[in-house]
Amino acid sequence: MNNTIRNSTLAIQHVLAMYAGAVIVPLIVGGAIGLTSEQLTYLVAIDILMCGVATILQVMSNRFFGIGLPVVLGCTFTAVGPMIAIGGEYGVSAIYGAIIVSGIFVILVSGIFGSLVRFFPPVVTGSVVTIIGITLIPVAINNMGGGQGASDFGSVSNISLAFGTLLFIVLLYRFSTGFLRAISILLGIIAGTIIAGIMGKVELAAVKEASFFHVVQPFYFGTPTFEISPIITMILVAMVSLVESTGVYFALGDITGKKIEKEDLSKGYRAEGIAVLLGGIFNSFPYTTFSQNVGLMQMSGVKSKNIIYITGGILIALGFIPKIAALTTIIPTSVLGGAMIAMFGMVVAQGIKMLSPVMSESQDNLMIIACSIGMGLGVTIVPDLFISLPSSLRILTSNGIVAGSVTAIVLNIVFNMIPNKNRN
């Protein structure tokens, strides 16, 4: 019984770690394409449900799909801009037609992507993981201030809540052991929310308005339509997600002590493709691995797949019961921001840990690391650097994770894979 409570608590912590990142995508996209409040409620609920389905598909491992690592999936941020653009020009139906085709594309090419494992030695994967963590930090900082665009952004109350939550987590992590230390993030979020409630910064309206149950139905927004330009765009988005996921797979492999082979990658990509396909059918989103849960796993030291299975089950249940799902929306953004600093920082730390052994191997590796991380961080800070390029290419160049990852892969080929006669 105690073990069940322990695992469930750890799973809830994973849900809270990814929930804000998961729901922000449907809220932004739904609002931008003009969905009604009823449609938006459905979109958020189905998204959470599909996050659970996608997670379970990836955690399980069989001959066809599933990487078998304790990974949590959520909707990819990379798709936000393209989906809004497609919805504005072609309508909602074209969004889901393009998602369906991109999911099928990923399933078909998963074997080819799996064969590329030799292009991801530790110097590349460590750089990618570090870049992923670094590019997530601005999200945490914005949330600490109350959320980008918030009327009270940077207010004393928001900053106090954010740093108070972070301080609580750090102190708990430092002075506790075992289970308490493992759930320090969860306890920090709860404590921060309670304090925020006392300050009058917790809104319960979303909980009151949400229904107790809803029925999931495919093609909720109508029959999908298939347009060439949106399809190409979403395939590019899918390719971006695979690059991001590769870094997460190797980070989790390093954390759990599992060597990632070509077949593991193929099954991981295939599971992601199935998740994207189902997302299109049930009118949710493309799905990819969530880095914040890797940071949480690193902090808690708990690497059990059973906990992630429970996490997936909770997400599915929340998707069927909007009233309960809405409870997590009362957590103030600034409180989540404080917790995210610790989680995202742990992703950076994991990347640095992966890079430590290869830094002393050669000056070439230092150059690969320097350029790839510099490019990833630079493009994250200045995403308009490539604004003159065609929009289809900007999907790749305006994403810091992809720009940095591609830089690492190319430089690794140049320095470590192409023979150099001048070397001893």
Salt bridges, closest charged atoms under 4 A:
ASP152 OD2 - LYS201 NZ 3.26
ASP264 OD1 - LYS258 NZ 3.93
ASP364 OD2 - ARG423 NH2 2.70
